[in-house]
Amino acid sequence: MGIHTILNDAAQALFDKKGSNILALDVRKISSYQDFVLIAQGNVDRHVRALAHNVEDELQKNSGLRPVRKEGERDGDWVVLDYGEFAVHVMTEEMRERYALEELWRDADVVNLEIKTGG
């Protein structure tokens, strides 16, 4: 299973639980420790935790992947699921604005995600 399929699965898991502002970045040119990052937003800390849990469940079910490391679950305003080759950052709007990861990785290429919106 390719990385783009895995990123799409993670993005779909976020979308399905009402995650917003979902963005995937290819950071291979600018990062020595990770290839891709997926960033999404939840409404409040409980929502952020629920989004992260859904990503974790879906990636394990679809790809057999488990995060190497998880951080931020207790506070819930920014949860990071580190899968080695890529990481998923789920955060509240306040944390996303404060830490501006898109700005940090502004030289990264945006990955085109294929999210099924239903209908």
N, C-alpha and C positions, 0 to 999 in steps of 0.2 A: 504494500500500500504506500503510495507516494505522499510526500509532505503536503502537497496542495489538497489532496483528498482529506488528510487529517485536519488541516486548517479549516477546510470547508465544514467538516463534521463539528469541529469545536465552535465555529461561528454559527452554525445552524442550532446547536445546543443553546447558545446564548440568545439567539433570536427567538427560539421557541419559548423561552421563559421571560420574554419581554426585555431582554438586554437591548441597549441602544448605542448608537455611535460606534458600531463595530468596525474595527480597522485592523488589517494585517499588513505588516511591514517586513520586507526582506532586508535584513541588517547585515548580511554577509560582508558587504564592502566596508562596513564601519565598526563591526564588533568582532572581537576575537573569541568570544565565549558563547555566542548564540547565533543562529542563522535567521530565525524568524521570531517576531513578536506579534501577538494578537492582543488588542486592547479593546475593552468594552466597558460600558457604564451601566450601573444599577442605580435605582432610586434612593435606597437607604441601605444601611449595613446588612440588614436581614436579606434584602434582595440580592446584594452583592454576594453574600455567602451562598444563597440558593443558586445563583447563576454559576458560581465556581463549582458547586457540587454537581450540577447538571452536566457541565463540561467534563468533569472527572468521570462521571458515570457513563456518559456517551462514548468517550474515547476508550474507556476500558471495554465496554460492550462491543464497539465497532472495530477496534484496532488492537485490543489487548494491552493498551498503554496505561501505565500508571505514572504519576508524577514522581520525579526523583526527589523533589522537595516541594513543600507547601509552606507559604508564609502568610500571615495576616488574618487567619480565620477567626481568631479570638476577637479582635477589634472589628473586623468586617468592613472597614471603609476602603481597604485595598487588599485584595487577595491575589497572590501570585502562585500559579501552578507552573513549576519548572519541569519541563520534560526533556531537558538536555539540549536537543537541537532547536527547540522553540520553547517559548514561555507564553502563558496566558495571564494578562493583567486585567483584573476586574475591579473597578473602583467606582466610588461615588463621584458625582459631578464635581463636588468641591475638591476632592483629592486629584482628580484628573486635571482640573484647572491649575491647582497649586503646583503639581509636579511636571506638567506639560511634556509628557513623554514624546508626543509627536514632534515637539520642538527639539528635544534632545536628539531624536533620530530623524531630523528633518532631511538629511541626505540619503535616507533609505528609500528604496523603491516600494511603492504601494502594490500589494498583491491583490489581484482581482479575485474577490470571493463570489461563490455561487450559492446564494442563500435562497431557499425555496420559501416564498412568502405565503403559500397556500392560496386559498381563494376559491 
